[in-house]
Every structure is written in structure tokens, then in C-alpha cells.
Amino acid sequence: MSYSAGVIRAAENLLTNYMCVRPGEDVLITADTRTDPLVSAVVLEVAEKIGARAAISLASPLPFQGQLSDPYITRAQAEAVKACDVWIDLAFPYFAGSRVHDEAMKTSRVRYLLGGDMNAGSFERLFGAVDLDQYFEAMMAFDEVFAPAIGKTCRVTTRLGTDVRFTLGAPGLNKPRYARTPGMFLVPGTCTIAPDVKTVQGTLVVTNGFHEFYEYLQSPITLTVDSKITKVAGGGPSRIPLERAMIRAGGGSYGSIIHFSHGLHPAARMTGTSFIEDIRTAGSNAVGLGIPWWEPGGGENHPDVVMAEHSVWIGNEQIISEGVIISPSSLAAKAAALAPVWAKPARRAA
């Protein structure tokens, strides 16, 4: 199989400059029959060139994400993921949230990447066209604005009609620059906007959704929220699988809004074909639905919906205007300096 220079660079950047794969480590790649075989193959070959022992575990796509997928995960995969050092998950729906994933995390050995539905183009852009040092500097500057604002009011709007307010809460997942220690890691490109779940009120108008699969919705869907989601409207045929996923995730009700985010990846494109890439486009907001993972029943399923070009305020200060960070000036400058990188060779983590 032949690969472009950009795809090879993406695999090198992922494995050496992010996941910190070392010679002699065991790397497991989980994929399904819908995964782009070029991505799993190039990750395998580059891992072997590094000196790691690598393997691909291929199975049918999981019908659900989270603990609902448990009955569909093979016993062989369940054992294999606990025995590796680095787990690159290219399946979609992904394994994160399943009991198998939870057990792998409890081994205190596995470094897990939620790679999801990246095709070759997405993979090249997300890992091959980004200066990770520059990106993480901007992401940390973003966190330095939102993390200290816990307890303050945040407002999010869009031109399509979203207008929602909530009290900022504590972020639930650390996003380090290097995956040197066991745990769960995400594709770089999203910044966390964490709500106090019980305070979310207003209206969200969303255009994309990952429910039982990922799609551009047939028409925008409107979610009405008063602490919990009280109404779902619009969407045409797309509303049916989204409502099913929400009711499963909410334990019989529509559930809550459990996270917001801000896309900050300089090369990501909104294609409508990759959830993992679309939510990382500049100004996109991935909105998580369901029950918070720290509450009983949380983590069993986690549908997401997507808004584009949001505007965001903390208190009376506008931080983002239609997807563009405008304040404070130091953060705005770092965000504005982000640009795709196509020619630099991948670097090995120090």
C-alpha cells in the first residue's frame, strides 16, 4: 500500500510526537470494517519502524458508543486492549465509555487515543498539518481564560438561533501535550467549555449530530434546555435516531447538556463525513448530551451535536465572535497565529 508524504508525516507525528511510542512497546490498533484501511495500515507500519510491536484488531462496527456497546465487543478484543501499552482506537463508534475501555484504563498501563472516524484526508490534516507545540500553547492559553472563571456566567449564541446561558464548572478531562503516562487522550483540536450541568438554560440550534451514526442533520434541530433538555424539535428524519440516542443516554429522558467545546485546529475542515474532524474546525462547538459520567448511569452513551461559528461571553466580556477568538488579546494573538503546516518533518518527543 502506498502513502502520501502527508499521511506518513501524520502517523509519525501521532506516534512519536504525541503518543510517545517507544521501541519494544506493544501498540494495538482497533478498527472496524468502515475504518479507512489506509489509516490503520500506515499507523501499523510507522509503529513497526519505530521498533514497536504493532497489530491491528479488525471487527464489525459497534452499533452504539459507550457501555451500550459492551455486548458487541469480542472477548479477544477485550483481552487484547488490556495487554497493550498504546491503544490507537480508529473504530467508530469508538470504544471509549465501554466497560472494556474502563477496564483497560484501570490497568494503569494503557495509553489510549480516541481516534474515531478519521479517513486518510482527516488524518493527514489533524496530525500531519499542525505544529503541536504551537497548538497546545494556544489551547493552554484558552484554558487559562476559562478554568479560573468557574462560577461565572457563560453565554453561547449562534446566528441560527442558539442562545444558552450557564454557570461555568470545572473541566473533567486533562489534555496534556504528551501522552507519556497511562490514560485517555484525544485528537488535539478542541478546547473545553465546561458547564455546571444543572444551570444550563436556553435554546440550542444544531446542524450536525453523532447519535447512532454521524451526519449533517436533514434540517437544524432545536433543543430547549431548563437544567435538563425538555424539548427536541426540527431535524426531519434526523430527529428520530437523535431522540433514540438521547433517551438511551438520559436513562429514559432527554438528559442534560454535559459539555460544550471550541474547535481550534488550524487545518481541520467541516466535511460532514468525520465527526472527529468537524468538531475541531475553528469555531465549532461539540455539545455533549446525556448523564454526566460522575453520576449513576453516566457514560452509558454519549450522543453529541454540533454548532458552528458560535459567539461566547464570560460575564460581560465577549471572548469569541462568530467562531473567532477576540479577547483577551494574548489569547486572540495565539489563536490568530495558528496556521496549517504542510512541510515540516515530524519530531520525536523529547
RODO-2510 file (C-alpha; in nm, 4 decimals, decimal comma):
residues 350
     n   res          X          Y          Z
     1     m     0,0000     0,0000     0,0000
     2     s     0,1414     0,3426    -0,0930
     3     y     0,1032     0,6520     0,1226
     4     s     0,1402     1,0228     0,0597
     5     a     0,4155     1,2084     0,2411
     6     g     0,1480     1,3922     0,4408
     7     v    -0,0145     1,0714     0,5674
     8     i     0,3246     0,9286     0,6670
     9     r     0,4067     1,2507     0,8490
    10     a     0,0709     1,2324     1,0289
    11     a     0,1460     0,8814     1,1547
    12     e     0,4943     0,9858     1,2665
    13     n     0,3569     1,2919     1,4435
    14     l     0,0860     1,0877     1,6153
    15     l     0,3118     0,8078     1,7335
    16     t     0,6394     0,9837     1,8150
    17     n     0,5429     1,3436     1,8880
    18     y     0,2146     1,2862     2,0719
    19     m     0,1670     0,9265     2,1918
    20     c     0,5421     0,8941     2,2661
    21     v     0,5680     0,5359     2,1394
    22     r     0,8986     0,3730     2,2325
    23     p     1,0844     0,0759     2,0814
    24     g     0,9648    -0,2516     2,2302
    25     e     0,6187    -0,1245     2,3287
    26     d     0,3042    -0,3082     2,2202
    27     v     0,0770    -0,0944     2,0001
    28     l    -0,2772    -0,2144     1,9296
    29     i    -0,4890    -0,0514     1,6591
    30     t    -0,8630    -0,1202     1,6826
    31     a    -1,0532    -0,0685     1,3588
    32     d    -1,3850    -0,1713     1,2090
    33     t    -1,4911    -0,2612     0,8571
    34     r    -1,5816     0,1043     0,7897
    35     t    -1,2413     0,2365     0,9019
    36     d    -1,0246     0,3765     0,6229
    37     p    -0,7736     0,0890     0,5833
    38     l    -0,5024     0,3288     0,4714
    39     v    -0,5017     0,4983     0,8133
    40     s    -0,4754     0,1782     1,0166
    41     a    -0,2104     0,0380     0,7802
    42     v     0,0159     0,3444     0,7895
    43     v    -0,0079     0,3634     1,1694
    44     l     0,0917    -0,0052     1,1838
    45     e     0,3898     0,0378     0,9521
    46     v     0,5214     0,3514     1,1215
    47     a     0,4851     0,1893     1,4651
    48     e     0,6948    -0,1040     1,3438
    49     k     0,9586     0,1320     1,2003
    50     i     0,9864     0,2928     1,5424
    51     g     1,0612    -0,0513     1,6828
    52     a     0,7269    -0,1158     1,8496
    53     r     0,5356    -0,4442     1,8234
    54     a     0,2136    -0,3494     1,6456
    55     a    -0,1086    -0,5248     1,5475
    56     i    -0,4497    -0,4372     1,4020
    57     s    -0,7683    -0,5792     1,5565
    58     l    -1,0482    -0,5605     1,2970
    59     a    -1,4160    -0,6246     1,3753
    60     s    -1,7637    -0,5207     1,2679
    61     p    -1,8650    -0,1649     1,3633
    62     l    -2,0112    -0,1286     1,7105
    63     p    -2,3805    -0,0325     1,6884
    64     f    -2,3539     0,2031     1,9866
    65     q    -2,0960     0,4084     2,1737
    66     g    -2,0302     0,3639     2,5446
    67     q    -2,1499     0,0832     2,7696
    68     l    -2,4324     0,0009     2,5288
    69     s    -2,1622    -0,1445     2,3048
    70     d    -2,0443    -0,3954     2,5669
    71     p    -2,2364    -0,6995     2,4315
    72     y    -2,0889    -0,6433     2,0840
    73     i    -1,7190    -0,6283     2,1789
    74     t    -1,5429    -0,9597     2,1211
    75     r    -1,3719    -1,1367     2,4105
    76     a    -1,0494    -1,1380     2,2084
    77     q    -1,0543    -0,7590     2,1769
    78     a    -1,1448    -0,7186     2,5439
    79     e    -0,8314    -0,9081     2,6438
    80     a    -0,6035    -0,7530     2,3810
    81     v    -0,6699    -0,3910     2,4792
    82     k    -0,5644    -0,4622     2,8382
    83     a    -0,2347    -0,6174     2,7247
    84     c    -0,1005    -0,3323     2,5098
    85     d     0,0978    -0,0220     2,6024
    86     v    -0,0563     0,2077     2,3398
    87     w    -0,4111     0,1668     2,2060
    88     i    -0,4957     0,3622     1,8892
    89     d    -0,8736     0,3370     1,8523
    90     l    -0,9843     0,4056     1,4932
    91     a    -1,3267     0,2431     1,5328
    92     f    -1,6453     0,4487     1,5059
    93     p    -1,8466     0,4323     1,7209
    94     y    -1,5373     0,4248     1,9396
    95     f    -1,4587     0,2070     2,2419
    96     a    -1,4327     0,4935     2,4918
    97     g    -1,7036     0,4715     2,7565
    98     s    -1,7410     0,0940     2,7306
    99     r    -1,6620    -0,1350     3,0229
   100     v    -1,3804    -0,2823     2,8135
   101     h    -1,2276     0,0645     2,7836
   102     d    -1,2771     0,1294     3,1557
   103     e    -1,1008    -0,1961     3,2439
   104     a    -0,8087    -0,1093     3,0154
   105     m    -0,7749     0,2275     3,1890
   106     k    -0,7679     0,0542     3,5293
   107     t    -0,4576    -0,1450     3,4326
   108     s    -0,2502     0,1717     3,4787
   109     r    -0,0587     0,0625     3,1700
   110     v    -0,2522     0,1642     2,8584
   111     r    -0,2235     0,4969     2,6786
   112     y    -0,5480     0,5241     2,4755
   113     l    -0,6170     0,7544     2,1794
   114     l    -0,9780     0,8134     2,0765
   115     g    -0,9133     0,8394     1,7011
   116     g    -1,2629     0,7595     1,5757
   117     d    -1,3684     0,8152     1,2167
   118     m    -1,0626     0,9808     1,0604
   119     n    -1,0219     0,8969     0,6943
   120     a    -0,6870     0,9498     0,5203
   121     g    -0,7618     1,3161     0,4468
   122     s    -0,8792     1,3885     0,8010
   123     f    -0,5807     1,2053     0,9455
   124     e    -0,3339     1,3988     0,7315
   125     r    -0,4898     1,7325     0,8297
   126     l    -0,5363     1,6606     1,2008
   127     f    -0,1919     1,5120     1,2671
   128     g     0,0168     1,5960     0,9610
   129     a    -0,0720     1,9644     0,9181
   130     v    -0,0355     2,1010     1,2702
   131     d     0,2529     2,2278     1,4800
   132     l     0,1547     2,0541     1,8041
   133     d     0,3717     2,2795     2,0211
   134     q     0,2051     2,5899     1,8794
   135     y    -0,1419     2,4371     1,9069
   136     f    -0,1010     2,3295     2,2702
   137     e     0,0317     2,6736     2,3602
   138     a    -0,2896     2,8250     2,2243
   139     m    -0,5063     2,5602     2,3930
   140     m    -0,3428     2,6210     2,7299
   141     a    -0,3994     2,9953     2,6861
   142     f    -0,7676     2,9177     2,6234
   143     d    -0,7824     2,7059     2,9398
   144     e    -0,6190     2,9873     3,1369
   145     v    -0,9172     3,2067     3,0470
   146     f    -1,1961     2,9565     3,1155
   147     a    -1,0614     2,7468     3,4060
   148     p    -1,0320     3,0380     3,6542
   149     a    -1,3831     3,1544     3,5564
   150     i    -1,5581     2,8703     3,7426
   151     g    -1,8793     3,0075     3,8926
   152     k    -1,9161     3,2875     3,6375
   153     t    -2,1995     3,3066     3,3839
   154     c    -2,1216     3,1957     3,0285
   155     r    -2,3413     3,2712     2,7279
   156     v    -2,3251     3,0994     2,3866
   157     t    -2,5092     3,2213     2,0761
   158     t    -2,5151     3,1499     1,7019
   159     r    -2,6743     3,3187     1,4030
   160     l    -2,9082     3,0204     1,3628
   161     g    -3,0761     3,0973     1,6951
   162     t    -2,8740     2,9367     1,9731
   163     d    -2,8908     3,1409     2,2931
   164     v    -2,7954     2,9495     2,6061
   165     r    -2,6571     3,0525     2,9443
   166     f    -2,4947     2,8517     3,2214
   167     t    -2,2556     2,8740     3,5115
   168     l    -1,9049     2,7588     3,4253
   169     g    -1,7966     2,4402     3,6038
   170     a    -1,4704     2,2514     3,6398
   171     p    -1,3349     2,0747     3,3269
   172     g    -1,3439     1,6967     3,3552
   173     l    -1,0504     1,5821     3,1383
   174     n    -0,6899     1,6959     3,1373
   175     k    -0,5342     1,7356     2,7896
   176     p    -0,1547     1,7125     2,8240
   177     r     0,0878     1,7878     2,5422
   178     y     0,2457     1,4414     2,5519
   179     a     0,0873     1,1008     2,6193
   180     r     0,3685     0,9773     2,8409
   181     t     0,1570     0,8290     3,1205
   182     p    -0,1344     0,5811     3,1146
   183     g    -0,4782     0,7242     3,0470
   184     m    -0,7165     0,8533     2,7820
   185     f    -0,6032     1,1014     2,5166
   186     l    -0,7954     1,2867     2,2451
   187     v    -0,7063     1,4078     1,8977
   188     p    -0,5761     1,7632     1,9538
   189     g    -0,8047     2,0390     1,8321
   190     t    -1,0828     2,1031     2,0852
   191     c    -1,0876     2,3275     2,3914
   192     t    -1,3203     2,2552     2,6811
   193     i    -1,6052     2,4819     2,7925
   194     a    -1,7451     2,3024     3,0961
   195     p    -2,0892     2,3905     3,2333
   196     d    -2,2362     2,3311     3,5755
   197     v    -2,4856     2,0868     3,4250
   198     k    -2,7832     2,1907     3,6388
   199     t    -2,7531     2,5585     3,5392
   200     v    -2,7857     2,5275     3,1593
   201     q    -3,0863     2,7206     3,0282
   202     g    -3,1934     2,8383     2,6855
   203     t    -3,2112     2,7177     2,3267
   204     l    -2,9565     2,5393     2,1093
   205     v    -2,9906     2,5114     1,7314
   206     v    -2,7598     2,2392     1,5951
   207     t    -2,6681     2,1318     1,2419
   208     n    -2,4713     1,8048     1,2827
   209     g    -2,5157     1,5080     1,5117
   210     f    -2,3464     1,1893     1,6245
   211     h    -2,6270     0,9684     1,7544
   212     e    -2,6266     0,6157     1,6117
   213     f    -2,4062     0,7432     1,3272
   214     y    -2,2689     1,0834     1,2287
   215     e    -2,4474     1,3079     0,9808
   216     y    -2,5379     1,6532     0,8641
   217     l    -2,8902     1,6735     1,0032
   218     q    -3,1692     1,6832     0,7438
   219     s    -3,2538     2,0247     0,8881
   220     p    -3,1399     2,2060     1,2047
   221     i    -3,2650     2,0640     1,5339
   222     t    -3,3640     2,2872     1,8244
   223     l    -3,3030     2,1718     2,1821
   224     t    -3,4815     2,3558     2,4618
   225     v    -3,2991     2,3331     2,7949
   226     d    -3,4047     2,4178     3,1502
   227     s    -3,1461     2,2358     3,3621
   228     k    -3,2394     1,9297     3,1561
   229     i    -3,3376     1,9074     2,7897
   230     t    -3,7140     1,9492     2,7783
   231     k    -3,7911     1,9601     2,4056
   232     v    -3,6452     1,8466     2,0733
   233     a    -3,7843     1,9995     1,7516
   234     g    -3,6992     2,0022     1,3808
   235     g    -3,4464     1,7854     1,2034
   236     g    -3,6865     1,5924     0,9821
   237     p    -3,5908     1,2213     0,9749
   238     s    -3,2670     1,3013     1,1606
   239     r    -3,4603     1,3730     1,4789
   240     i    -3,5670     1,0071     1,5174
   241     p    -3,2207     0,8496     1,5737
   242     l    -3,1098     1,1517     1,7776
   243     e    -3,4094     1,1244     2,0107
   244     r    -3,3499     0,7494     2,0468
   245     a    -2,9853     0,8087     2,1383
   246     m    -3,0746     1,0896     2,3799
   247     i    -3,3339     0,8789     2,5614
   248     r    -3,0879     0,5900     2,5924
   249     a    -2,8164     0,8240     2,7184
   250     g    -3,0561     1,0054     2,9518
   251     g    -3,1874     0,6901     3,1160
   252     g    -3,5393     0,7323     2,9796
   253     s    -3,5473     1,1122     2,9451
   254     y    -3,3706     1,3531     2,7112
   255     g    -3,0911     1,4036     2,9655
   256     s    -2,8729     1,7101     3,0106
   257     i    -2,6108     1,9201     2,8348
   258     i    -2,2867     1,7810     2,9762
   259     h    -2,0218     1,9718     2,7817
   260     f    -1,9519     2,2479     2,5308
   261     s    -1,6283     2,2992     2,3386
   262     h    -1,4424     2,5267     2,0983
   263     g    -1,2692     2,3994     1,7842
   264     l    -0,9188     2,5393     1,7419
   265     h    -0,7374     2,3156     1,4937
   266     p    -0,5754     2,5219     1,2151
   267     a    -0,6159     2,2615     0,9384
   268     a    -0,9473     2,0909     1,0239
   269     r    -1,2273     2,1097     0,7668
   270     m    -1,6031     2,0806     0,8094
   271     t    -1,6753     1,7990     0,5648
   272     g    -1,9795     1,6363     0,7241
   273     t    -1,8104     1,2974     0,6961
   274     s    -1,5850     1,2905     1,0047
   275     f    -1,7186     1,3768     1,3481
   276     i    -1,3663     1,3796     1,4905
   277     e    -1,2516     1,6375     1,2337
   278     d    -1,5672     1,8501     1,2095
   279     i    -1,5752     1,9384     1,5805
   280     r    -1,2157     2,0622     1,5586
   281     t    -1,2812     2,3204     1,2868
   282     a    -1,2321     2,6769     1,4043
   283     g    -1,5349     2,7968     1,5989
   284     s    -1,7227     2,4667     1,6056
   285     n    -1,8899     2,3662     1,9303
   286     a    -1,9397     1,9973     2,0139
   287     v    -2,2240     1,9732     2,2646
   288     g    -2,2385     1,6518     2,4685
   289     l    -2,5741     1,5082     2,5724
   290     g    -2,6728     1,2530     2,8349
   291     i    -2,5900     1,1957     3,2017
   292     p    -2,2610     1,3268     3,3438
   293     w    -2,0092     1,0447     3,3749
   294     w    -1,9736     1,1035     3,7513
   295     e    -2,3447     1,0381     3,8178
   296     p    -2,5163     0,6941     3,8324
   297     g    -2,5820     0,5751     3,4786
   298     g    -2,3376     0,8231     3,3287
   299     g    -2,1124     0,7109     3,0458
   300     e    -2,3516     0,4502     2,9067
   301     n    -2,3953     0,6517     2,5905
   302     h    -2,2881     0,9937     2,4766
   303     p    -2,4514     1,1465     2,1685
   304     d    -2,3076     1,4778     2,0509
   305     v    -2,4495     1,7596     1,8426
   306     v    -2,2543     2,0339     1,6679
   307     m    -2,2934     2,4093     1,6240
   308     a    -2,0725     2,6269     1,4036
   309     e    -1,9396     2,9817     1,4397
   310     h    -2,0560     3,0360     1,7939
   311     s    -2,0125     3,3547     1,9959
   312     v    -1,9186     3,3195     2,3624
   313     w    -1,9209     3,5554     2,6612
   314     i    -1,7875     3,5142     3,0150
   315     g    -1,9876     3,7586     3,2208
   316     n    -1,9983     4,0773     3,0145
   317     e    -1,6741     4,0097     2,8257
   318     q    -1,7058     3,8627     2,4770
   319     i    -1,4340     3,6027     2,4217
   320     i    -1,5387     3,4605     2,0825
   321     s    -1,7248     3,6329     1,7982
   322     e    -1,8791     3,4013     1,5362
   323     g    -1,6040     3,1449     1,5818
   324     v    -1,3122     3,3892     1,6096
   325     i    -1,1379     3,4459     1,9445
   326     i    -1,1225     3,8211     2,0075
   327     s    -1,0353     3,8529     2,3782
   328     p    -0,8185     3,8665     2,5790
   329     s    -0,5577     3,9980     2,3379
   330     s    -0,2887     3,7456     2,4345
   331     l    -0,5199     3,4509     2,3614
   332     a    -0,6521     3,6134     2,0430
   333     a    -0,2962     3,6573     1,9144
   334     k    -0,2056     3,2918     1,9778
   335     a    -0,5248     3,1722     1,8081
   336     a    -0,4745     3,4010     1,5090
   337     a    -0,1178     3,2743     1,4628
   338     l    -0,2314     2,9139     1,4159
   339     a    -0,1981     2,8002     1,0549
   340     p    -0,1680     2,4672     0,8724
   341     v     0,1831     2,3246     0,8489
   342     w     0,2492     2,1109     0,5422
   343     a     0,6250     2,0856     0,5076
   344     k     0,7878     2,0462     0,8499
   345     p     0,9186     1,6971     0,9320
   346     a     0,7663     1,5219     1,2331
   347     r     0,9660     1,5416     1,5546
   348     r     1,0155     1,2768     1,8159
   349     a     0,9084     1,3780     2,1667
   350     a     1,1997     1,4707     2,3898
***
